[in-house]
Amino acid sequence: MPLFSQSFLHDTLENHRLTGRDTVTEKSITLDNLTNVSLLESGYLLIEPALMTPDTKHIVISSGVHGDETAPMESVNQLVTEILSGKIESKHRLLVFFGHPEATLSHSRFVVENLNRLFGDAPDYSNKETAIALRIKQHIDAFFAGTDPATRWHFDLHCAIRGSKHYTFAVSPKTLNPTRSQALVEFMDAAKLEAVLLSNSPSPTCSWYSAENHSAQAVTVELGQVAPLWQNDLARIQPFFDALTCLITDRPLPPQPQSIITYRVNRTITRHFENFQFNFAKDVENFTSFELGDVLGHDGEQILTTKVAHEAVVFPNPNVVVGQRAALMVCKVATRYENQQLVYDA
């Protein structure tokens, strides 16, 4: 008996639409290639190869943590369909989930508050998003339990709200754990991600949770721009999923000359006052750079200016609530490897 009436994504959304909740009875099937696939609950799928060794990777693939970021959800759905049909066989253990079906159904980023800021140690579990964050953390904890930290990976897949000078890019969360491995960077290069942004301070995102608490090679991956479900141009993000397919099937990664551009976060602009505004256009693209001393806007009476030449803005959002990040200011940086970890000079 198949796990899904139509597909993983369709059934996840339909179950939530009909029941208003995400839970279903756990069920499993064994494929002809002896891969075991378990629906842990609606929206959470565990895929386990027939043979697991100490080298088996344990890979989380999440999407839809922001409900309206649908392109990666569609591509993840296709990946799962190909695994279930036997077209591809994962040699590694996978946890695949869609983060926020209710927000996806309502074509919104979130319902009450930004889910991707709720993966810290002790949020107040009092609304829809905080309850979802707790459940996601529990699934991630259970998935990584008893595994070697060196085998743990996590790709949290998103889309940018606005256009970007880099159509695809990754954000590497800040943690003291060794989570910027050469293998991860080489994968991102092979996946034709145009840039990687190295965070300079902890931020309670989904990928940060796996990096901080489980030492996973974890990144937030931005794949294109927000569009309605089933109206995405998936061809433009296919190189990432081609590389992901190679990773999970143990095929060689597609050859790619090292071309990924690396940025570091120079500083974070946090909104402190209701009277907050950026001077630049609402549709300014991510990674747009400014000259030294350019006025970016104001936060109350404080004038916001660039601090170094060619400082660029990423994720500007003047409408965040007071106390949250309104933008990242970033700079290109030269990198090298030490003990197979990516590093840069401050």
Secondary structure, 3 states (H helix, E strand, C coil): CCCCCCCHHHHHHHHHHHHCCCCCCCEEEECCCCCEEEEEECCEEEEECCCCCCCCCEEEEEECCCCCECHHHHHHHHHHHHHHHCCCCCCCEEEEEECCHHHHHCCCCCCCCCHHHCCCCCCCCCCHHHHHHHHHHHHHHHHHCCCCHHHEEEEEEEEECCCECCCEEEEECCCCCCCCEHHHHHHHHHCCCCEEEECCCCCCCHHHHHHHHHCCEEEEEEEEECECCCCCCHHHHHHHHHHHHHHHHCCCCCCCCCCCEEEEEEEEEECCCCCEEECCCCCCCECEEECCCCEEEEECCEEEECCCCCEEEECCCCCCCCCCEEEEEEEECCEEEECCEEEECC
